[in-house]
């Protein structure tokens, strides 16, 4: 046991002195989630600001007095668009879509001619595009009112065309949290774990092989299994530290959320943090053991870096399954590492209880991965010396 602790202390000290590992730990754990939530809240605030802004930018509104009257009755203000509205929309100076009213609009409409309203905006102008929905909704309301009036003038009740009404009935639990943008947080956490411990795993295996310091270490009176435990435990400690720091960063991150809807959605408390750690710490240990095993098969830091990047890419894309397939998750997902943890984290974010059975299965799978990796590393250590 003393030998294992000595190896562990040596590896964890080297990892903390390595600038790449330290930088990855700090950036991935302390900054990633706050920056992400800040960006999300800013985008949502921009969308809501367009919805709240009750003004319409229009060209040639004088030829549509009926439309103008309707817009004003809805509490909107009508502003004349600048002559160079196209150029200003392209340069992002104009942040609203522009309603284009054709000449003789009201006369053609009265003559039962088909008329067409246009909405002009630059597709690269995201803020202008966000105002497209409210303007379309306003124009659809005008079309419905105008159609109803035309039918009434012809002695036809508009209700004949609307004999069926549709309304929504929400059947979700009252205490269930709404999850939209925050569904991306499990993906961010998985990326932080797999990227954070990568350099520590590479440096303690392929890095030492490249520097020629692994062979002298093997000359000490320690077994390959003791070396495997010490090195894997050191890398796992870095990954677990990232889990703790990242989950802890959720609390200060809530204070910088500028959007009220996102703040109400992201209700993250102590119980949620503990649940996340219970779910993620075994996964961090399993991924760390895989990274150590994969890195030990490489003879250079560069080669190990490339292989671990591929592993990180594959692991990071696994949670995307829940984005492209939002339906009921199959039962076998509970046996798939990363997928099972993502599923449980989503349940925590929704305010649901994670079953002990799901936690037990995930823990069993992670332990199996750690055990297999340790066995592989312990055998590979002796082969490395013989090469």
C-alpha positions in Angstrom: 0.0 0.0 0.0 2.9 2.3 0.8 4.3 1.8 -2.7 1.0 2.6 -4.3 0.7 5.8 -2.3 4.2 6.8 -3.3 3.4 6.3 -7.0 0.1 8.2 -6.6 1.8 11.1 -4.9 4.5 11.3 -7.5 2.0 11.3 -10.4 -0.4 13.8 -8.8 2.4 16.2 -8.0 3.7 15.9 -11.6 0.2 16.5 -12.9 -0.4 19.6 -10.8 3.0 21.0 -11.9 2.1 20.5 -15.6 0.8 23.7 -17.0 -1.3 22.1 -19.7 -3.1 19.9 -17.1 -3.5 22.8 -14.7 -4.8 25.1 -17.4 -7.3 22.4 -18.6 -8.5 21.8 -15.1 -9.2 25.5 -14.5 -10.7 26.4 -17.8 -12.9 23.3 -18.2 -14.2 23.3 -14.7 -14.4 26.9 -13.5 -15.2 28.9 -16.7 -17.0 26.6 -19.1 -20.4 26.4 -17.4 -20.6 30.1 -16.4 -19.6 31.3 -19.8 -22.1 28.8 -21.5 -25.0 29.9 -19.3 -24.1 33.6 -19.8 -24.2 33.1 -23.6 -27.5 31.2 -23.4 -29.1 33.8 -21.3 -27.9 36.6 -23.5 -29.3 34.9 -26.6 -32.7 34.3 -24.9 -32.8 37.9 -23.7 -32.3 39.1 -27.3 -35.1 36.8 -28.5 -37.4 38.1 -25.7 -36.5 41.7 -26.4 -37.7 41.4 -29.9 -40.9 39.9 -28.7 -41.4 42.6 -26.1 -40.5 45.5 -28.5 -43.9 46.6 -29.7 -42.8 48.5 -32.8 -43.1 47.8 -36.5 -40.6 49.0 -39.1 -42.5 49.6 -42.4 -42.2 51.1 -45.9 -45.1 52.8 -47.6 -47.6 52.3 -44.7 -49.6 55.2 -46.0 -51.1 53.0 -48.7 -52.5 50.6 -46.1 -54.6 52.6 -43.6 -56.6 49.5 -42.6 -53.5 47.6 -41.7 -52.1 50.7 -40.0 -55.2 50.9 -37.9 -55.0 47.3 -36.9 -51.4 47.5 -35.9 -52.0 50.6 -33.8 -55.0 48.9 -32.1 -52.7 46.0 -31.0 -50.6 48.5 -29.1 -47.7 48.7 -31.6 -45.9 51.7 -32.8 -45.2 52.1 -36.5 -41.9 53.5 -37.6 -40.8 54.4 -41.1 -37.9 52.3 -42.3 -34.8 54.2 -43.6 -34.4 54.5 -47.3 -31.2 52.4 -47.2 -32.8 49.7 -45.0 -31.3 46.9 -47.0 -27.7 48.1 -46.5 -28.3 48.8 -42.8 -29.8 45.3 -42.3 -26.7 43.8 -43.9 -24.4 45.8 -41.7 -26.5 44.9 -38.5 -27.3 48.6 -37.9 -31.0 47.8 -38.4 -32.0 45.0 -35.9 -35.7 44.6 -37.0 -37.3 43.1 -40.1 -38.9 45.6 -42.4 -42.6 45.3 -43.6 -42.9 46.3 -47.3 -46.4 47.5 -48.3 -47.0 47.5 -52.0 -48.5 50.6 -53.7 -52.3 50.9 -53.9 -52.5 48.1 -51.3 -55.9 49.2 -49.8 -57.4 49.8 -53.3 -56.4 46.4 -54.6 -57.7 44.8 -51.5 -61.0 46.5 -51.8 -61.2 45.4 -55.4 -60.8 41.8 -54.3 -57.4 41.5 -55.9 -54.7 39.3 -54.5 -52.2 41.4 -52.7 -48.9 40.5 -51.1 -47.0 41.8 -48.1 -43.3 41.3 -47.9 -41.0 41.1 -44.9 -37.4 42.1 -45.7 -34.5 41.0 -43.5 -30.9 39.8 -43.9 -30.6 36.1 -43.0 -27.2 36.7 -41.4 -28.7 39.4 -39.1 -29.7 37.2 -36.2 -31.4 40.0 -34.2 -33.6 40.9 -37.2 -34.5 37.3 -37.7 -35.6 37.0 -34.1 -38.2 39.7 -34.7 -39.7 37.7 -37.6 -42.0 35.6 -35.4 -43.8 38.5 -33.7 -44.3 40.4 -36.9 -45.7 37.3 -38.7 -48.1 36.7 -35.8 -49.3 40.3 -36.0 -49.9 40.1 -39.8 -51.7 36.7 -39.4 -54.1 38.4 -36.9 -54.8 41.2 -39.4 -55.5 38.6 -42.2 -57.9 36.7 -39.9 -59.7 39.9 -39.0 -59.9 41.1 -42.6 -61.2 37.8 -43.8 -63.8 37.7 -41.1 -65.1 41.2 -42.1 -65.2 40.3 -45.7 -67.3 37.2 -45.0 -69.7 39.1 -42.7 -70.2 41.7 -45.5 -71.3 38.8 -47.7 -73.7 37.5 -45.1 -71.5 34.5 -44.1 -70.6 33.9 -40.5 -66.8 33.5 -40.0 -67.7 30.8 -37.4 -68.7 28.5 -40.3 -65.1 28.3 -41.3 -63.9 27.7 -37.8 -66.2 25.0 -36.5 -63.3 23.3 -34.7 -61.2 25.0 -32.1 -58.0 23.6 -30.7 -56.5 24.3 -27.3 -53.5 22.9 -25.4 -53.7 20.9 -22.1 -50.4 20.4 -20.3 -50.2 17.1 -18.5 -46.8 17.5 -17.0 -46.4 17.4 -13.2 -46.7 20.7 -11.4 -43.3 20.3 -9.8 -41.5 19.2 -13.0 -38.9 21.6 -14.2 -38.9 22.8 -17.8 -35.6 21.8 -19.5 -34.7 23.4 -22.9 -31.2 25.0 -23.2 -30.1 23.5 -19.9 -30.3 20.0 -21.6 -26.9 20.8 -23.1 -25.3 20.9 -19.6 -24.7 17.1 -19.3 -22.8 17.3 -22.6 -20.7 20.1 -21.3 -19.9 18.2 -18.1 -18.9 15.0 -20.1 -16.6 17.1 -22.3 -15.0 18.7 -19.2 -14.3 15.4 -17.6 -12.9 13.7 -20.7 -10.7 16.7 -21.7 -9.6 17.6 -18.2 -7.8 14.4 -17.3 -6.5 13.7 -20.8 -3.1 15.5 -20.4 -2.5 13.9 -17.0 -3.1 10.5 -18.5 -0.9 11.1 -21.5 2.0 12.6 -19.5 2.1 9.8 -16.9 2.3 7.1 -19.6 3.3 8.0 -23.1 5.0 11.1 -21.9 7.2 9.1 -19.6 7.9 6.6 -22.3 9.0 9.4 -24.6 11.2 10.9 -21.9 12.7 7.5 -21.0 11.6 7.8 -17.3 9.1 5.0 -17.3 11.8 2.2 -17.5 13.7 3.4 -14.4 10.4 3.6 -12.6 9.8 0.0 -13.4 13.2 -1.0 -12.0 11.8 -0.2 -8.5 10.5 -3.1 -6.4 6.9 -2.5 -7.3 4.5 -4.7 -9.4 2.8 -3.7 -12.6 -0.5 -3.7 -10.8 0.7 -1.3 -8.1 2.0 1.0 -10.9 -1.4 0.7 -12.7 -3.3 1.6 -9.5 -1.1 4.5 -8.6 -1.1 6.1 -12.1 -4.8 5.5 -12.7 -5.7 6.9 -9.2 -3.7 10.0 -9.9 -5.4 10.7 -13.2 -8.8 9.8 -11.7 -8.2 12.3 -8.9 -7.7 15.1 -11.5 -10.9 14.1 -13.3 -12.8 13.9 -10.0 -11.4 17.4 -9.1 -12.8 18.7 -12.4 -16.2 17.1 -11.5 -16.3 18.8 -8.1 -15.2 22.2 -9.4 -17.5 22.1 -12.5 -20.6 21.2 -10.5 -19.6 23.8 -7.8 -19.4 26.4 -10.6 -23.1 26.0 -11.2 -23.9 28.0 -8.1 -22.1 31.2 -8.9 -23.1 30.7 -12.6 -26.8 31.2 -11.6 -26.1 34.7 -10.4 -24.9 35.8 -13.8 -27.9 34.5 -15.8 -29.4 37.6 -17.3 -32.6 36.0 -18.5 -35.5 35.5 -16.1 -37.0 32.5 -18.0 -33.6 30.7 -17.9 -33.1 31.6 -14.3 -36.4 30.1 -13.4 -35.7 27.0 -15.4 -32.2 26.4 -14.0 -32.9 25.7 -10.4 -29.8 24.0 -9.2 -29.5 23.2 -5.4 -27.3 21.3 -3.1 -29.3 18.0 -3.6 -28.9 18.4 -7.4 -25.2 18.9 -7.0 -24.8 15.8 -4.8 -26.8 13.8 -7.3 -24.6 15.0 -10.1 -21.4 14.0 -8.2 -22.8 10.6 -7.4 -23.5 10.0 -11.0 -20.3 11.6 -12.4 -17.5 10.5 -10.1 -17.6 6.8 -11.1 -17.7 7.9 -14.7 -14.7 10.1 -14.2 -12.8 7.1 -12.8 -13.8 4.9 -15.6 -12.8 7.4 -18.3 -9.5 8.1 -16.6 -8.7 4.4 -16.6 -9.5 4.1 -20.3 -7.3 7.2 -21.0 -4.4 5.7 -19.1 -4.7 2.3 -20.9 -5.0 4.0 -24.3 -2.0 6.3 -23.7 0.2 3.4 -22.5 -0.1 1.8 -26.0 1.5 4.8 -27.5 5.3 5.5 -27.7 5.1 9.3 -28.0 3.1 12.2 -26.5 1.9 13.2 -30.0 0.6 9.8 -30.8 -1.2 9.5 -27.5 -2.7 12.9 -27.9 -4.2 12.0 -31.3 -5.7 8.8 -30.0 -7.1 10.5 -26.9 -8.6 13.2 -29.0 -10.5 10.6 -31.0 -11.7 9.0 -27.7 -12.8 12.4 -26.4 -14.6 13.1 -29.7 -16.5 9.8 -29.5 -17.4 10.2 -25.9 -18.5 13.8 -26.3 -20.8 12.9 -29.2 -22.6 10.1 -27.3 -24.9 12.5 -25.3 -26.1 13.9 -28.7 -28.3 10.8 -28.9 -30.8 12.5 -26.5 -30.9 15.6 -28.7 -31.6 13.8 -31.9 -33.9 11.2 -30.3 -35.9 13.0 -27.7 -38.5 10.3 -27.3 -38.6 7.5 -24.7 -35.2 6.2 -24.0 -34.7 2.4 -24.4 -33.9 0.4 -21.2 -30.5 -0.8 -22.5 -29.1 2.8 -22.3 -28.7 2.3 -18.6 -25.9 -0.2 -19.3 -24.0 2.2 -21.7 -21.5 4.4 -20.0 -21.8 8.1 -20.7 -25.4 7.5 -22.0 -26.6 6.3 -18.7 -25.0 9.2 -16.8 -26.5 11.7 -19.3 -29.9 10.2 -18.8 -29.6 10.4 -15.0 -28.4 14.1 -15.2 -31.3 15.0 -17.4 -33.6 13.5 -14.8 -32.0 15.6 -12.1 -32.4 18.7 -14.1 -36.1 18.0 -14.6 -36.5 17.6 -10.8 -37.1 13.8 -11.1 -35.7 11.2 -8.7 -33.0 8.9 -10.0 -33.6 5.3 -9.1 -31.1 3.4 -7.0 -31.3 0.7 -9.6 -30.0 3.0 -12.4 -27.2 4.3 -10.1 -26.3 0.7 -9.2 -26.1 -0.4 -12.8 -24.0 2.6 -13.9 -21.7 2.0 -10.9 -21.3 -1.6 -11.8 -20.4 -0.8 -15.4 -17.9 1.8 -14.4 -16.2 -0.6 -11.9 -15.9 -3.2 -14.6 -14.2 -0.7 -16.9 -11.8 0.4 -14.2 -11.0 -3.3 -13.3 -10.4 -4.2 -17.0 -8.3 -1.2 -17.6 -6.1 -1.8 -14.5 -5.6 -5.4 -15.6 -4.6 -4.3 -19.0 -2.2 -1.5 -17.8 -0.5 -3.8 -15.2 0.3 -6.3 -18.0 1.3 -3.7 -20.5 3.7 -2.1 -18.0 6.0 -5.2 -18.1 5.7 -5.3 -21.9 6.9 -1.7 -22.2 10.1 -2.5 -20.4 10.8 -5.4 -22.7 10.3 -3.3 -25.9 
